[in-house]
Amino acid sequence: MNQENRWMSLLGLANRARKVISGEELVIKEIRNNRAKVVLLAGDASENTRKKITDKCSYYKVPVYQVEDRGVLGGAIGKEARVTIAVLDAGFASKISKLLDESQWG
């Protein structure tokens, strides 16, 4: 299984464990409440959404990763297109971050 599929299947597992929240406003709420451990943002998100999410993540020191597009992000959790997703569990977040780092660099 390649790196891309591994982070997507792990995100799906986190979703089934109810450790994932999606939707711009809900994700921002979780960031503010310090419950979001990592945030995933679709590459085709609007400039306004991208700025809002990245600024909030930067302020609250939450890592944010950009993935291909909203279809990939939604598909990973078995739903329609999603622009942003927050992972609420530290263990899942750490492994997903590691896999995304590896897929970016090699």
MDAnalysis code that builds the backbone (N, CA, C; Angstrom):
import MDAnalysis as mda
import numpy as np

u = mda.Universe.empty(318, n_residues=106, atom_resindex=np.repeat(np.arange(106), 3), trajectory=True)
u.add_TopologyAttr("name", ["N", "CA", "C"] * 106)
u.add_TopologyAttr("resid", np.arange(1, 107))
u.add_TopologyAttr("resname", ["MET", "ASN", "GLN", "GLU", "ASN", "ARG", "TRP", "MET", "SER", "LEU", "LEU", "GLY", "LEU", "ALA", "ASN", "ARG", "ALA", "ARG", "LYS", "VAL", "ILE", "SER", "GLY", "GLU", "GLU", "LEU", "VAL", "ILE", "LYS", "GLU", "ILE", "ARG", "ASN", "ASN", "ARG", "ALA", "LYS", "VAL", "VAL", "LEU", "LEU", "ALA", "GLY", "ASP", "ALA", "SER", "GLU", "ASN", "THR", "ARG", "LYS", "LYS", "ILE", "THR", "ASP", "LYS", "CYS", "SER", "TYR", "TYR", "LYS", "VAL", "PRO", "VAL", "TYR", "GLN", "VAL", "GLU", "ASP", "ARG", "GLY", "VAL", "LEU", "GLY", "GLY", "ALA", "ILE", "GLY", "LYS", "GLU", "ALA", "ARG", "VAL", "THR", "ILE", "ALA", "VAL", "LEU", "ASP", "ALA", "GLY", "PHE", "ALA", "SER", "LYS", "ILE", "SER", "LYS", "LEU", "LEU", "ASP", "GLU", "SER", "GLN", "TRP", "GLY"])
u.atoms.positions = np.array([
    [0.857, -1.185, 0.000],
    [0.000, 0.000, 0.000],
    [0.901, 1.245, 0.000],
    [0.636, 2.181, -0.924],
    [1.492, 3.369, -0.983],
    [1.152, 4.367, 0.117],
    [2.029, 5.367, 0.289],
    [1.881, 6.325, 1.387],
    [0.537, 7.053, 1.343],
    [0.115, 7.460, 0.140],
    [-1.136, 8.209, 0.021],
    [-2.308, 7.385, 0.541],
    [-2.377, 6.148, 0.128],
    [-3.474, 5.298, 0.580],
    [-3.408, 5.030, 2.078],
    [-2.205, 4.989, 2.634],
    [-2.073, 4.702, 4.072],
    [-2.660, 5.826, 4.915],
    [-2.357, 7.093, 4.597],
    [-2.919, 8.175, 5.419],
    [-4.423, 8.262, 5.230],
    [-4.899, 7.961, 4.010],
    [-6.334, 8.012, 3.755],
    [-7.063, 6.912, 4.525],
    [-6.505, 5.711, 4.555],
    [-7.182, 4.627, 5.283],
    [-7.117, 4.871, 6.792],
    [-6.021, 5.469, 7.271],
    [-5.923, 5.807, 8.692],
    [-6.938, 6.889, 9.056],
    [-7.137, 7.862, 8.148],
    [-8.138, 8.902, 8.380],
    [-9.539, 8.277, 8.416],
    [-9.786, 7.311, 7.552],
    [-11.068, 6.597, 7.556],
    [-11.288, 5.855, 8.864],
    [-10.219, 5.248, 9.373],
    [-10.294, 4.530, 10.652],
    [-10.583, 5.516, 11.796],
    [-9.907, 6.659, 11.778],
    [-10.143, 7.692, 12.796],
    [-11.591, 8.178, 12.726],
    [-12.123, 8.284, 11.519],
    [-13.512, 8.706, 11.346],
    [-14.473, 7.687, 11.950],
    [-14.204, 6.406, 11.707],
    [-15.063, 5.361, 12.268],
    [-14.971, 5.330, 13.797],
    [-13.830, 5.776, 14.332],
    [-13.659, 5.845, 15.789],
    [-14.227, 7.153, 16.349],
    [-14.848, 7.947, 15.484],
    [-15.442, 9.242, 15.858],
    [-14.419, 10.221, 16.423],
    [-13.239, 10.220, 15.820],
    [-12.159, 11.123, 16.240],
    [-11.871, 12.166, 15.160],
    [-12.847, 12.379, 14.262],
    [-12.679, 13.304, 13.141],
    [-13.885, 14.224, 13.083],
    [-13.641, 15.497, 12.751],
    [-14.731, 16.451, 12.551],
    [-14.483, 17.134, 11.215],
    [-15.544, 17.393, 10.453],
    [-15.356, 18.057, 9.162],
    [-16.294, 19.244, 9.037],
    [-15.943, 20.136, 8.150],
    [-16.727, 21.354, 7.955],
    [-16.001, 22.542, 8.549],
    [-15.937, 23.616, 7.796],
    [-15.130, 24.780, 8.170],
    [-15.432, 25.314, 9.572],
    [-16.694, 25.596, 9.860],
    [-17.032, 26.194, 11.158],
    [-16.758, 25.234, 12.323],
    [-17.084, 23.954, 12.136],
    [-16.843, 22.969, 13.204],
    [-15.350, 22.783, 13.453],
    [-14.568, 22.778, 12.379],
    [-13.112, 22.632, 12.516],
    [-12.538, 23.832, 13.265],
    [-12.975, 25.033, 12.912],
    [-12.492, 26.244, 13.599],
    [-12.850, 26.194, 15.085],
    [-14.060, 25.715, 15.398],
    [-14.485, 25.593, 16.793],
    [-13.568, 24.631, 17.554],
    [-13.210, 23.497, 16.932],
    [-12.338, 22.508, 17.574],
    [-10.923, 23.058, 17.751],
    [-10.451, 23.861, 16.792],
    [-9.130, 24.486, 16.916],
    [-9.135, 25.439, 18.116],
    [-10.174, 26.281, 18.188],
    [-10.287, 27.246, 19.298],
    [-10.338, 26.563, 20.655],
    [-10.984, 25.411, 20.723],
    [-11.119, 24.672, 21.983],
    [-9.931, 23.757, 22.265],
    [-8.887, 23.875, 21.443],
    [-7.656, 23.078, 21.587],
    [-7.900, 21.571, 21.524],
    [-8.920, 21.161, 20.785],
    [-9.185, 19.731, 20.629],
    [-8.636, 19.199, 19.313],
    [-8.431, 20.066, 18.322],
    [-7.898, 19.633, 17.026],
    [-6.400, 19.382, 17.167],
    [-5.954, 18.184, 16.788],
    [-4.529, 17.835, 16.884],
    [-3.812, 18.036, 15.554],
    [-4.537, 17.871, 14.467],
    [-4.007, 18.140, 13.129],
    [-5.195, 18.480, 12.228],
    [-4.960, 19.371, 11.260],
    [-6.019, 19.789, 10.345],
    [-5.581, 19.485, 8.923],
    [-6.498, 18.938, 8.138],
    [-6.250, 18.668, 6.722],
    [-7.101, 19.620, 5.909],
    [-6.503, 20.236, 4.901],
    [-7.162, 21.245, 4.089],
    [-7.057, 20.841, 2.625],
    [-8.170, 20.886, 1.901],
    [-8.177, 20.526, 0.478],
    [-7.406, 21.563, -0.338],
    [-6.669, 21.092, -1.326],
    [-5.895, 21.985, -2.192],
    [-6.767, 22.925, -3.001],
    [-8.033, 22.555, -3.211],
    [-8.929, 23.403, -4.003],
    [-9.869, 24.233, -3.123],
    [-9.490, 24.424, -1.857],
    [-10.285, 25.272, -0.962],
    [-10.196, 26.719, -1.435],
    [-11.234, 27.502, -1.171],
    [-11.213, 28.910, -1.580],
    [-10.129, 29.650, -0.805],
    [-9.669, 30.752, -1.365],
    [-8.617, 31.543, -0.740],
    [-9.049, 32.015, 0.657],
    [-10.310, 32.400, 0.778],
    [-10.846, 32.868, 2.057],
    [-10.801, 31.753, 3.114],
    [-11.260, 30.571, 2.737],
    [-11.251, 29.427, 3.661],
    [-9.824, 29.046, 4.021],
    [-8.950, 29.000, 3.026],
    [-7.547, 28.640, 3.260],
    [-6.913, 29.598, 4.280],
    [-7.148, 30.905, 4.086],
    [-6.565, 31.903, 4.989],
    [-7.140, 31.754, 6.405],
    [-8.445, 31.585, 6.495],
    [-9.103, 31.462, 7.796],
    [-8.553, 30.260, 8.577],
    [-8.463, 29.113, 7.911],
    [-7.998, 27.882, 8.568],
    [-6.511, 27.973, 8.916],
    [-5.685, 28.401, 7.970],
    [-4.241, 28.455, 8.242],
    [-3.912, 29.491, 9.308],
    [-4.586, 30.632, 9.313],
    [-4.355, 31.643, 10.354],
    [-4.730, 31.101, 11.733],
    [-5.891, 30.446, 11.806],
    [-6.363, 29.895, 13.084],
    [-5.387, 28.811, 13.568],
    [-4.958, 27.937, 12.662],
    [-4.016, 26.868, 13.025],
    [-2.679, 27.452, 13.477],
    [-2.238, 28.479, 12.792],
    [-0.980, 29.122, 13.146],
    [-1.062, 29.729, 14.545],
    [-2.135, 30.430, 14.832],
    [-2.316, 31.090, 16.125],
    [-2.372, 30.069, 17.270],
    [-3.108, 28.972, 17.054],
    [-3.276, 27.963, 18.100],
    [-2.231, 26.845, 18.018],
    [-1.263, 26.992, 17.108],
    [-0.160, 26.027, 16.938],
    [-0.648, 24.606, 16.640],
    [-1.560, 24.514, 15.688],
    [-2.066, 23.221, 15.235],
    [-1.473, 22.966, 13.844],
    [-0.831, 21.807, 13.629],
    [-0.276, 21.537, 12.300],
    [-1.387, 21.424, 11.258],
    [-1.142, 21.974, 10.078],
    [-2.119, 21.909, 8.988],
    [-1.426, 21.354, 7.751],
    [-2.075, 20.424, 7.079],
    [-1.543, 19.805, 5.875],
    [-2.502, 20.032, 4.724],
    [-1.937, 20.289, 3.557],
    [-2.767, 20.439, 2.367],
    [-2.742, 19.125, 1.601],
    [-3.920, 18.639, 1.215],
    [-4.036, 17.420, 0.411],
    [-4.607, 17.784, -0.959],
    [-4.650, 16.833, -1.866],
    [-4.985, 17.099, -3.264],
    [-6.217, 17.981, -3.447],
    [-7.377, 17.442, -3.140],
    [-8.609, 18.207, -3.349],
    [-9.716, 17.701, -2.436],
    [-10.856, 18.374, -2.501],
    [-11.967, 18.047, -1.593],
    [-12.530, 16.657, -1.841],
    [-12.433, 16.150, -3.047],
    [-12.912, 14.798, -3.351],
    [-12.103, 13.742, -2.625],
    [-10.788, 13.911, -2.626],
    [-9.890, 12.976, -1.933],
    [-10.157, 13.011, -0.433],
    [-10.300, 14.209, 0.107],
    [-10.526, 14.371, 1.539],
    [-11.858, 13.752, 1.967],
    [-12.911, 14.013, 1.215],
    [-14.223, 13.429, 1.524],
    [-14.217, 11.924, 1.354],
    [-13.586, 11.462, 0.283],
    [-13.519, 10.029, 0.007],
    [-12.822, 9.253, 1.110],
    [-11.820, 9.873, 1.718],
    [-11.057, 9.207, 2.781],
    [-11.930, 8.885, 3.983],
    [-12.965, 9.682, 4.212],
    [-13.862, 9.409, 5.351],
    [-15.207, 8.862, 4.892],
    [-15.292, 8.498, 3.616],
    [-16.502, 7.870, 3.102],
    [-17.681, 8.810, 2.957],
    [-17.412, 10.079, 2.712],
    [-18.484, 11.054, 2.554],
    [-18.263, 11.847, 1.269],
    [-19.178, 12.790, 1.022],
    [-19.008, 13.649, -0.147],
    [-17.807, 14.561, 0.076],
    [-17.555, 15.417, -0.894],
    [-16.413, 16.325, -0.834],
    [-16.362, 17.095, 0.487],
    [-15.172, 17.171, 1.053],
    [-14.939, 17.917, 2.292],
    [-13.757, 18.853, 2.070],
    [-13.897, 20.100, 2.515],
    [-12.835, 21.081, 2.316],
    [-11.814, 21.030, 3.446],
    [-12.279, 20.782, 4.664],
    [-11.356, 20.720, 5.795],
    [-11.817, 19.683, 6.821],
    [-10.826, 19.032, 7.421],
    [-11.083, 17.990, 8.417],
    [-10.099, 18.176, 9.566],
    [-10.588, 18.035, 10.791],
    [-9.719, 18.064, 11.971],
    [-9.708, 16.681, 12.606],
    [-8.509, 16.219, 12.977],
    [-8.367, 14.959, 13.698],
    [-8.241, 15.307, 15.175],
    [-9.092, 14.692, 16.018],
    [-9.185, 15.061, 17.426],
    [-8.375, 14.161, 18.359],
    [-7.822, 13.087, 17.839],
    [-7.077, 12.137, 18.667],
    [-5.578, 12.290, 18.405],
    [-4.786, 12.432, 19.451],
    [-3.342, 12.661, 19.316],
    [-2.627, 11.508, 18.608],
    [-3.015, 10.279, 18.902],
    [-2.377, 9.121, 18.272],
    [-2.613, 9.078, 16.776],
    [-3.874, 9.225, 16.360],
    [-4.197, 9.256, 14.932],
    [-3.503, 10.444, 14.266],
    [-3.543, 11.610, 14.919],
    [-2.964, 12.828, 14.344],
    [-1.474, 12.665, 14.106],
    [-0.796, 12.090, 15.072],
    [0.650, 11.908, 14.961],
    [1.006, 10.973, 13.798],
    [0.292, 9.871, 13.664],
    [0.580, 8.912, 12.587],
    [0.216, 9.489, 11.219],
    [-0.916, 10.187, 11.128],
    [-1.324, 10.800, 9.862],
    [-0.308, 11.866, 9.458],
    [0.139, 12.670, 10.416],
    [1.154, 13.697, 10.140],
    [2.429, 13.058, 9.609],
    [2.848, 11.987, 10.258],
    [4.074, 11.287, 9.841],
    [3.937, 10.765, 8.412],
    [2.810, 10.145, 8.100],
    [2.590, 9.607, 6.757],
    [2.532, 10.726, 5.708],
    [1.893, 11.847, 6.049],
    [1.824, 12.972, 5.108],
    [3.190, 13.596, 4.906],
    [3.997, 13.698, 5.960],
    [5.364, 14.208, 5.826],
    [6.184, 13.315, 4.897],
    [6.066, 11.995, 5.097],
    [6.798, 11.050, 4.262],
    [6.368, 11.131, 2.818],
    [5.067, 11.289, 2.570],
    [4.586, 11.326, 1.188],
    [5.002, 12.630, 0.488],
    [5.183, 13.717, 1.253],
    [5.633, 14.967, 0.654],
    [7.109, 14.898, 0.260],
    [7.911, 14.226, 1.059],
    [9.359, 14.253, 0.845],
    [9.916, 12.991, 0.202],
    [9.095, 12.019, -0.028],
    [9.736, 10.872, -0.620],
    [8.802, 9.791, -0.887],
])
